[in-house]
Amino acid sequence: MDQSNQRTFNFNAGPSALPLVVLEKAQKELVNFRGTGMSIMEMSHRSATFEDIHNGAISRMRKLYSIPNDYEVLFLQGGASLQFSMIPMNFLKNGQQAGYIMTGSWSEKALEEAKLFGEPYEIASTKTDKYRNIPTLEELQFHLDDAYVHVTSNNTIYGTQWSTFPDTSNIPLIADMSSDIMSKPVDVSKFGMIYAGAQKNLGPSGVTVVIIRKDLLAKTNEEIPTILKYSTHVDSNSLYNTPPTFGIYMLGEVLKWVEENGGLDVIAKNNEVKAKVIYDAIDNSNGFYTGHATLESRSLMNITFRVAIESLEKLFLSEAKEVGFVGLNGHRSVGGCRASTYNAVPLEACKALAEFMVQFQSKHS
Ligand SMILES: Cc1ncc(COP(=O)(O)O)c(C=O)c1O
């Protein structure tokens, strides 16, 4: 617990820590938003006030990511999970193939949905190695007539992350960036589409960001429900139906915070420093702690590790909880420990955790 502001050291994997200044501002603006006499949750999504918030969030996103003009930015609902279905529903024609690069459970879920619509196949998989690593670029062989290639940029559960994305030439590369969106600069022009649930780096759950290249819209299937077509949301500036207005406001405020903190270059540097503090505690422990991911595939967002002596792991997690660290249990499907160090997790929290790890080790070895 950070005693100065009574905030816990929050390492949750998502929903996760939000910038304190954003929460405080939202609190201040909650009951009477900028003199309107009502909260954002109570106003029309067609009002000029909300339009400003909505378009402001889109233009901040465009600016921070240097999104080229031939891309649209959408705010949808249904989480990243709905994108697993919408992508093949829109882009995969019966009998057509799409390549999926398999780096964890979220890639598996995306692939399973695509099987309902076309003929997806695995380009490469690191499953036999317990998803400890990202495949090398040389391992990736895709077909030149694939509808798209799908990649998960950061594997939240296993703690691995792509550092260099494959060049798929004319085949649209579609990336699930749910757990590392806006954690560093990205060359958007390398992708046909990027999508992410907001609840890790961007705001509360309920908003899904989609950045889509306009030429893909012409290739979408027509025989699908209106609300599931990307073109529907492009044509209505994501206001086809009532959007998650408060979530979009929060997302815009989080992006403002990113801007005010120096933009993505600074955020990326901070993230490197934060992750290093915890990885150092693992690497300098003489095997007391072991990292799950291979060195070259390590994520700067989700740090996965084990306490090598199994009987001590439970104690580590319960003592950590007792002293105020939240969210350190690994995902229920893999166990172990995981510290998620998203953009809004302060360096002090990472330092405090590393210190706790060192102390726990000296107490028990
Ligand atoms: C990489 C990745 N993709 C997809 C999802 C699913 O996201 P949602 O819960 O928004 O559907 C998650 C959730 O943690 C994730 O980490």
The ligand as an ORCA input file, in Angstrom:
! r2SCAN-3c Opt
* xyz 0 1
  C      -4.278    -10.695    -25.315
  C      -5.732    -10.759    -24.960
  N      -6.640    -10.929    -25.929
  C      -7.957    -10.990    -25.652
  C      -8.422    -10.883    -24.359
  C      -9.908    -10.956    -24.098
  O     -10.335     -9.684    -23.889
  P     -11.846     -9.310    -23.490
  O     -12.041     -9.786    -22.096
  O     -11.848     -7.831    -23.647
  O     -12.746     -9.980    -24.439
  C      -7.522    -10.686    -23.319
  C      -8.004    -10.549    -21.928
  O      -7.278    -10.518    -20.978
  C      -6.135    -10.632    -23.630
  O      -5.228    -10.443    -22.657
*
